[in-house]
Amino acid sequence: MLLTQFTRAFVLMIGSVMANLGRQQLSTFTTNCTNFIEATSCVWLPNDTVIPTPISNGPEYHLNDAKVDFVDSLPYNYSSVALNNLGIRWLNKDLRFDVYGNTVQAHRIELINNSISSLDTLFPTNTTYLDVRGNEITTIGNLTSNENIDTMVLYSNQIATIDKSHFPPKLTHLYLGFNNLLESIDRAQFPTTLLTLDVKGNRISSIPPSILPSSLVDLDLSYNKVSNMSTIAFPSNLKRLALAFNNITELTANFPITLSNLCLAGNPITAFYANASQFELLSHLLNSNRTETSSAQSSNGTWNTSSFCDIVFTTKNTNSTCVNHIETKLLFDTFPICIIRNTTIMTSSGSDGPNPKAIWIALVVVCVLMMTALIGCLVYRRRYLDHAKANKHVWYCEDQPSSIMMLGENRGTVGYGLVKNDIRFQPSFKQCYIAPSTIVRDRVIARGGFGIVYLASIYTPKQYQAVRKVAMKRVLPQYADDLHRIEDFMLEIDLCARLCHPKIVAFVGITWTSLYNLSCLTEYMPNGDVWTLLERSRASANAAIPWNVQGFAKIPCEDKSTRESQPLPRMTLSDYTEVSTATDVDPECVVSKFSILHDLAEAISYLHCLHPLVVHRDVKTKNVLLDANWVAKLADFGTSRTYGDRNLVMTAEIGTVPWIAPEVLKGTKYSEKADIYSFGVTISEVDLCMVPYSNLEMCTPDTEVSLTMAKSHIALLVTSGQLRPSFSTICPPCIIEIARRCLAYYPEDRPSAAELLSWFNHLKHV
């Protein structure tokens, strides 16, 4: 142990010394930031000037607008580190630790569009995703010590050969597109775990029979010089094959039975042969535009290489030079295929005929194996259902979708490529996947316009014991065939997975067997939403929720607005029934109106300090949930959006009318200050325990038509500044003051989320 610590310290010391020597000539990115205690990293210039880099909020670190020659070490406390477009030429041989010996935690490392020429570095032990596209890499060294890297993106480098490259042993996805790979890769040593191999945009003309690992599922050889496919031995598990824009004129189908997507677009094929079984296999391909010949091109006529080819052929002359075939059949009723006898493409056994005895033995063995597997499945299912309460259905077997949406549990391919940015196959979501067979779905706990949420339990696969209760959200079945709804849901899941804060409902994982039943799992909040708590409080004086804050405390900020502000409307006790204590402070109070608003302010402040910032766009008590300890957490990010620029805004289409800011209702551009206005409305909701404006006669309609008119009337009055939410006469003055500032008509007069949180922090400690 002592020897290991000494060795690590020695290596770090040598690295630091080399970095110090390098600073005489190079700009160095390092974590050795003398005189900058709070800086997690900095850049040493050749003249020994030290420039601290900006501190990133959240789990992701990004550095922009800097010039760096050498990377000495990485900041240790981020899950993602991105050093893109910096001109980096060299990397330290060991990036596992910072200069103080702390283990770097980064799971994802991006070094995109730099000038790195070789890759033989020890990356952090936790790193699973490495993106070095757009560099000047010519050689890949020995990376076998990077045991946990499963995805490498090496697009657009200058790699001419991989014959002597040693890849990480657990690599599953390798992207080598648009390099300078020469005619053959016959001496490449791919890991046996590889699932995806992308070598498009090179100069490969042949693939040796045994070079492709048997585990391969995706193979992209587009934009190469392949002319003869007879030498390629396709792996038995291959599901997606792209050979677009090569030099193939003639081929005989000999694809594995697992193949579901095939792209031969851009090849001048004049003779395509297939026997009956191969024709049947081809007829079940799942390319989304399999009968078209040009849909894979973009509007400007160029080929879209960013997604899998959605067509099969770009020519209908696929039989013009066929010879010795027995008939011609139309594939997809469109493309003529030359049918040949089965023996034409069968591998010869070297004998005159099959051995009947061997056939019988094989049949018996197959039958025994099938019976054994069937019995095992039945036993497993029975034990599982016993622990999953046999009276409930297995959730992923219910409501079977149309065939186009079905997708095998083991990364099947039906539905692959149907939606943009399909998170199911993104490397970052690989560790978030939870097997459907370990999840038992229970009752419905929430339902919205397009989604439904169930209570569910995650079980251990072997012991059949529930290890965690979760909330399980999916698109409503009636919208599950709507790909646009699915894409929106995936955006919501992607955002939830990137958020990490104690006052935001935690992301647990995803599960699915098809696009149809894709579900997002989040932490279960047993005390429900805040609105339900407020309703109980309004219904019974014994359940009244206290404010639990010193009501006459002052918020430590001057009003910067130069505009006159009218006082907020107040309601007397006769107008509402809920009564809460305004000034008493009980340190033992489990939950209070103040604690709920304080927690919500923390959540909004976190969202608004992210880069790019996140605007929730639907802040209200129904979207604030309470955990077992009555901590309030913000949820429902289905309407949220991220903004790379604080001036970038969108027109209004989201939110519930009483909570929407005036600028949003007007249909003009808006910013994150719309969330601050919604927070002000939520203060009124929490204070009165009633829906904002529901005390007005126009807001208690008798019909659905008048409800729509009431909402329109409210929107009109709020837009013109004639209507603002009411507050009780016993609402603490300090809370009234915060609400007044949040409900300012002009966005620039409202506080930032950081200011809002600072006021609540001050009031908490008064």
N, C-alpha and C positions, 0 to 999 in steps of 0.2 A: 504493500500500500504506500509506504513512504517512498519507495523507489519510483512508483508510478507518479506520485506528486512531484518528486524531484525532476523526473524526466520531463513532465509537462511544463514545469516552471523554466527548465533549461531551454526547451524548445521555444517557449514564449519570449524568453530573454533574447535568444539569438534572433528571432523574428523581429523583435523591437529594435535591436541594434541595426539589423539590415535595413529596416524601414527608416531609421534615423539617418543612416548613410545615404539612402536613396533620396531623402528630402533635399539633399544638396542639388540634385538635378531634376527631381520629379515632384509633381503634385500628388500627395499621398492621402488617401482616405483611411482614417484610423479611428480607434476608440481611445487612443492615448491623447487626451485633450488637456494638457497642462493649463492650469489657471482658469479652466472652465468647468467647474464642479458639476453643474447641472446638465452639461452637454453629454449626450450619449455617444456622439461621434463628431468628428471635425475633419477639416482638410488642412494639411500642412503644405504650404507653398514652398517653392525652392529657396526663397529668402528667409525661411524659418518663421514666416507669419502664420499664425494659427487662426483659421476661420471656423467657428462652431457652426454645425449644420442645424437646420430647424428641427425642433423636437416634434415628432409626429404624435398626434393624439390617436388613440385606438391601437389595434393590434398590428397595423400595417405601417411599414416605414418606406417613405419615398424621398429620394433626393433629386432635385431638378436644378437647372441653371448653375451648374458647377463644371469645372474642368479637372478631371482626375486621370492620372497616369497609372497609379499603382494602388491596389486595394490591399491594405495591411491586415485589417481585421474588420469584423462586422459587429454592430450593436447586438447585444445578447438577448434583449427582452422584447423582441417582436416576433410574431408568428409568420410575418411575410416581410421580406426585404427587397426593394426594387431600386437598383442603381442603373437606370437606363439613360441613354443618350449623353453620356459623360465623357466619352473618348478613352475609356479604360483600355490600357494595353497589357498590363500584367496583373496576375493574382498571386497572393501569397500561397505557398505550397500547402499551408494548413490554415483553414478558416473555421475550425471547429470551436475555437475559444476567442474571446476578446483579450486585450492586453493584460487584463487583471485575472485571467484564468477562469472567467465565467463561461459556462457552456452556452453557445449560441443556440437559441430555441427555434430559429426560423424553419418552418415546414416548406415554405415556398421562397425560392430565390430567383430574381429576374436580373439579368445583365444584358439587356436587349440594346442593339444598335450601338455597340462600342467597337473597339479595335483589338480585341483579344485574339491572339494568333494560335495558342495551343491550350489544351484542356487536360490537365493532369493534377488537379487540386483535390485535397481532402476537404470536402464540404461538411457543414454541420451534421451531426449524427441524426438529427430529427428531420433533415431535409428529404422530402419525397418528390418535389417538383422543381426542376431546373430548366430555365428558359434562357438560352444564349443565342437566340436568333439574331441575324443581322450583324455578326462580327466578322473577323477575318481568320477564323479558325481553319487551319490546314491539316492538323493532326489531332486525333483523340488519343490520349495516352492511356495509362492504366488507371481505371476508375473502379476497380473491383473492391476497394476498401470502402467505397460509398454504398454500404449495404442496404440502405433504406430508400434510395432514389428509385422511384417506379416510373417516372415520366421525364423524358429529356426532349427538349425542343431545340433542334439545331438547324432550323430553316435558314436559307440565304447566307451560308458561309462559303468557304473555299476548300472544302474537304474533297480531296481527290481519291483517297482510298481509305478503307476501313479494315484492310486485311490484317493489320497488326493492332487494331483497337481492342481494348478490353473493357467491356461495358459493365455497369453495376449488376451484381448477380440477381437482383430481384426486379430488374427492369421489365415493365409490362407495356409501355407505350414509347415508341422511338420515332421521332419525326426528323428525317434527314432530307427533306425536300429542297430543291433548288440549290444544290451544291455542284461540285464538279466531278461526281463519281464517274469513273471511267467505264469501259464497256462491260466489265463483269465484276461481280462481288463474290467470286467463287471461293475466296479464302476468308471471308468474314466469319466471325464467331459470335452469333447472336445468342443471348441468354435463352435458356429453355422455358423461361416464364413469359416470354414476349407474346402479347396479344395483338398489338398494333404495330405495323411497320409501314411507314410512309416515306417512300424514296422518289416521289414524283419530281419532275423537272431536272433530271440528271441525263447521263448519256449511256445508260445501261442497255445493252443489247441482248444479253443472255442471263439466265438464272440457272445455275447448276441444280441437278435433281434433288440433292440432299441438303441444300443450304438453308431452307426455310424451316424454322422450328415447328414441331407438330402442334404446339399450343396456339399458333397464330389464328386470329379471328378476322382481323382487318388487314388487307394488303393493298397499297396504292402504288402502282407502277406507271401512272399516267405521265405523259410528256417525257418519254424516253425513246429508245430506238429498238424496242423489241419487235422482231419480225416473225420469229418462230416460237410457238408456244408448246411444241411437242416435247421439249426438254424440261419443261417446268413440272415438278411434282407438287401439286397443291396440297397443303396440309389437310388432314381429315376433318378439322374443326372449322375450316374457313367459312365465313359467312358473307363477307363483303370483299369484292374484288374489283379494282379499278385499273383498267388498261387503256384509258382514253388517250388518243393522239399518240399512238405508236405507229409502226410500219406494218401492221398485220394485214395481210391480204387473204390468207387462207388459214382455217383452223378446224380442228376436229374436237368437238366438245368432250371433255373428260373431267368434269368438275365434281367435287365432293358433294354428297347428298345434303350437306348442311348449307350449301350456298343459297343465299336469299336475295342478294343484291349484286348485279353484274353491270359494269359500265365498259363498253367497247366503242364509245363515241369517238368520232374523228379518225377512225381507222378505215382505210380503203378496202374493206372486206368484199370479196367477190365470190367466195366459196366458203360457206359455213355448213359443216357436216355434223350430224348428231344421230345416234341410234334412238330407238323408241323411248328408253328409260331416260336418256339425257334430255330429249325433247320434253318429256313430262316434267323433269326437273326445271327446265328453263321456263316452262309455261306457268310455273308458280313463283317466279321472281316477283319481288315486292317493290321494285323501283316505282316511285310515285307517278312518273310520266313515261311508263314503259312503251306506250304506243306512239310517242312523239319522236321527232328526229332533231329538234332544235331547242327544246325548252331549257336545256342546261346552260345556254348562253345568256349572258346578261344583256341589258337593253342596248349597250353600245357594241354588241357583237363579239365581245371577248368572252373567253371561257371562265367560268366561275370555279376557281380551284379551292375556295374556302370551305365548301361543303361537298358531301358525297354526291357523285353524279346521279341525277334522278332519271336518266334515260338509259337505254341499252345500246341502240344503234343510231348513227346519223346517216345511214344509207339503207335503201330498200333493194339494192342490187346484190343481196347476199347469196344469190344462187346463180349468178350470170356465168360463172366458169366451172360449175360443178360437173363432175364426171363420175360414172359408175355408181350412181345412187339409185335407189329403188323407187323413190317418189319424192315429191316436194310438199311440205306442209307449211301453213302460215302460222308463225308464232305471233300470238296476240292478235290474230287475224290481220296482220300487217306485214311481217317480215318473212320472206320465203326461206325455209331451212331445208337442206338436202338430207333426206333420211337414208341411212345406211343400215346394213344388217348389224345385229349385236356383236357378232364375232369380229367385225372390222376393227373395233376399238378395244376389244378385250385382250388382256395380256395372255399370251400363250402359256400353257402349263407345261409344255414339253412332252405331252403324252397324247395319245390318240383320242382320249375322251375322259370324262370324269370317272372317278372310282366310286361305284355305288356303295361299297362298305364304308368308305370315308364320309360319304354324304349322310348315311344313316347315323353314324357316330356323331357327326356334327349336329344333326337335328336333335338327337337325344340330349346332348350337352346344352344346346340352346334352350330346350324345353325345361330342363332342370334349373338352369340359371333364371329363366323367366318365372318359374314357380317360386323359387327362393326369394327373388326380388318382390314378387307380389305378396307373399306371406309377410315379408319384412315391412312392406309399405302398410299393410293392413294392421299389423301390430303397432307400428309407429303412430298411425292415424288414431287408433283406438286409445292409446295411452295419452296422446295429445288432447283428444277431445274430452277425455275424462277430466283432465286438469283444466281444460278450457270451458268447462261447463257444457256438457254434451247437448243441452237443449238450445245452444246458440249455433248459428251457421258459421262456417269458415268464411270470413268476410270477403276474401278475394275470389271466392267461387260464386258470390251472389251477383245478380244483375249482369249477366254476361253481355259484353259489348258486341258491336258489329265486328266482323272479322278483320277489318282494316286496323282496328285499334288494339287487337290482341298482341301480346308481347310475352315471350317466354321468360320465366323467372330468372334463368341463368343467362342474363344479358342477351335475350332473344332479339331478333331483328325486325319483327313486324312492328311498324310504327317508327323505325329508325329513319331519321332524316325528314320526318313529317313536320317537325316544329323547329324553329330557329333556337339556337343556343340550348339544345336539349341537355339539361343538367344531369340527367341520369347517367350520361357517359362522360361527364367532365371529370378529370382526375381529382379535382378538389373535393368532389362529392363521393369519391370512392369509399372513404372511411366513414361517411355519414350513412351509408346504406344499412338498413336493418331488415333482415330476412322476414318476409311476410308470415312465414310459418311460425315465427316466434311471437307474433302479435295476436292478442285476443281483443276484438272490438266489442265494446259494451254499448251503453245507451247514448242517445243524442243529447248533447249538452248545450249546443248553440246552433243556430241556423241563420244564414244571411241571404242576400239577394242571389248570390251565385255560389255560395259555399256552405258546407255543413261540417260541424265539429262533433266528434264522438269522444267519449271517455274510452281509453284503451289501456291494456296492460302488456308490458314486454316480459316474456318468459325466457328463462335460460333454456337452450336447446336440449340439454340432457336431463337436468333435474326437474324440468317442468314446474318451476317455482317462479311466481311473479317477482320481478326484481324492481319494477318501476311502473308507476301509473303515469300516463301521458295523455295529452290532448291530440287527437288525430283529425286533421283537417284535409278535406278533399273538395273538388268541384262537385256541385250538385249533379246527380246522374243525368238530368235532362239537358245539362250543358256539357257533358263529358265528351261528346262528339264534336264540340266546337273548338277547333284548334287555337283560335284566338284567345278563348278563355283559358285553355291549357297553357299557352305562352305567357299570359298575364300571371297565372298561378305560379309558373316557374320563376318569373321575375320576383314575385313575392318571396318564394322559398330562398332564392339566391340572396336577396337582401337580408332576410331573417338569419341566414347562416353566417353573415358577415358582422352581425351585431352582437356585442358582448358587453352587457352592463347589468348590475344587480337590480335595476329598476325597469328592465325590459324583459318580457317573457322569454325564457331561454330556448334556443333551438336545440332539439335532441337528434333529429335525423330525418331521413326520408325512407319510404318503402313503396313498393309497387310490383305488380306483375304485368302491368300494361299501362299505356298512356291513360286509359280509361279510369284506373283506380289509383293513380299517383297520389300519394298522401304525404303531408308534412306533419312531423311529430314535434310537439313542443312540450315544455313542462306543464304539468297539470296544476291548476290553481283551484284548490278545493273550496275556497270561500266565495267563488263566483265573481261577478262584476260589481263595480261600485254602485251602478244605478240600482241594482236589486237591493243592495244594502240601504241605499237612500230611501227606496220605497218602503222597506220595513220600518225605517226610522220615522217616516211620515205617518205610517199607519198606527204606530203605538208610541205613546209618550215614554213607556218603559224602555224602548229601544232607541231613544233619541241619541244621536251621535254628538258629542261635545266638540267645540272648536279647539279647546285645550291650547290656547295661546294668549299671551298678554295683549289684550285688545288695544290698549292705548300706547303700545310701543310704536316708535317711529322707524320708518325705513330709512336707511342711511344714504339718501340720494336726493338731490334737488331736481325738481321738474325742469327739464331742459326745453320743453315746448314753449314757444312764444304765442301759441294760439290759445284763445279762451276756451275753457272746457266746462261744460254744464255738469252739475252734480248728477250722479246716477240716481235713477228712480228708486224709491224705497217702498216696501210693503209693510203694513201693520200686522200685528199678530192675528187679527180677525180675518186676514186674507189668506192665511195658510195655517196648517195645524202643527207642523213639526217645530219643536222648541229645543234649543241647545244652549248650553252655557257659553257665554261669550268671553269671559275674563278669567275663569278659574283654570288653573294649570295643575294637572295631576300627573306627576312623573311616572306613575304606574299605569297610565292609560294605554290600553292595547292598540286602539285605533281611534283616530279623530279626524275631523274634517281638515285640520291643518296638516296632519301626517300624510293624508292622501294627496293633498295638493303639493306638499313638499316633495314627495316621491315622484309625482308627475313632472314637477319642475326639473328634477334631476334627470329624468328620462329625456325630456325635450332638449335640455342643455347638452346632453351627450350627443343626440342626433345632429344638432346644429353645429357642433364643433368638429364633426367628422370631415374628412376631405376625400371625395366631395361630400358636402353636407347632405343630410337627409331631411326632407320635409314630409311630415306624417300625413297631413291633409285631412285628417278625420279625428281630431282630438275631442273626446267627450267621455263621459263616465261609463258608457256601455263598452268602451274600448280600453278601460282600465280594470285589471283583474287583481284579485287579492289572494296571496298564497296562504299557507297554513299558519303563518305568523302574522297575518294581516298586513304584510308589506304590499303596497300598491305597485303594480307593474304595467307598463304600457304594452298593448297588444294590437293585433290586426293591422298589418302593414300592406294590405292588399291595394290600398290607394296611394301608398307612399312613393316618392320619387327621389332620385339623387340628382344633385346639381354640381357640376364641376366648377361653375362660376356663380358667385352669389348674385350676379345681375341677371342670370339666366332664369327665366320664369316661364310659366305656362298659362294658357287660358283656362277658365274654370269649367270643370265638369264633374268634380268629386266633392263629397261632403254632404252633410245633412243641414238643411237650410238654416235653422236657428243658430248653428255654430259657425257659419261661413262668414268670412271677413267681407266688408263692403267691396273692396277692389276685386275680389273673386266673383262676387255676385254680379258686378258690372261687366264681367267678361274681359277685363283688361289683364295686363300682366301682373303677376304677384310673386312674392318671395317667401322666405321662411317666416317673415313677420305675420303671415296668415295663421301660422300655428299659435303665435302669441295671442292673437285676437280670439282664437278658439279656446285658448286657456282661460282668457277673461270670461268668456261665456260659461265655461265649465265651473268657474268660481261661483257664478250665480246659481248654477244647477246644484252644486254641493251645498250652498248656503240655504236655498229654499227647498231642496229635496223635490224639485219639480222641473218639468221640461221648460226651458226658457220660452217666455211669451204665452205659455198655456193659460195664464191667468186672464188674458185678454179675450173678450167675447168673440172676436173674429177668429180665434184659434181653437174654438170648440165647435166645429161644424158637425152637421148631422149626416152628411153624405160624402162619398168619395170625391164628387165633383167640387163640393164646397171646401173640402180639405185641400184640394189642389189650388183653389182660389185663395184660401187662407195663406198657404205657403207663398204664393205669388205676391200677396199683399204684404206679408212680412218682408220678403226680399226687396220689394220696392221701397218700403219705409227705411230699412237698414241701409240700402244703397244710397238713399238721399240724406242719411244721417239723422232721420227723425225718430228712430226707434233704437233703444239700447236695452239690454237685459235689466231686470229689477233685482233688488237686494233687500234683505230683511232689515228692520230697524235695529236688530240686535247683532247684526254682522259686525265683527270687530273693525274699528276704524282703520287699522293698519291693512287689513285685508281689502277693505273698500278702496283704499288708496292704490293698492297694487292692481285691483281690478280696473279702476279708472284709467290707469296708464296702459294696461293691456288692451283696453277697449277704445283706445284713441282712434279716431276716424282715419287719420293719415298714418300709413305704415311707419314712416320715419319717426313719428312721435311715440311709437311703442318701444318698450325696452327690448334689449336682446335677451336671449335665453340665459346667457351667463349672468346678466344683471338680475334677471328674475330669480335665479337660483341664489345669488348672493343675498338678496333681500330675505328669502325664506331661511337661509342659514343664519342670518342675523337674528331674525325673530325666534328661531329655535333656541338660541342661547341667551335670550333676554331673561 
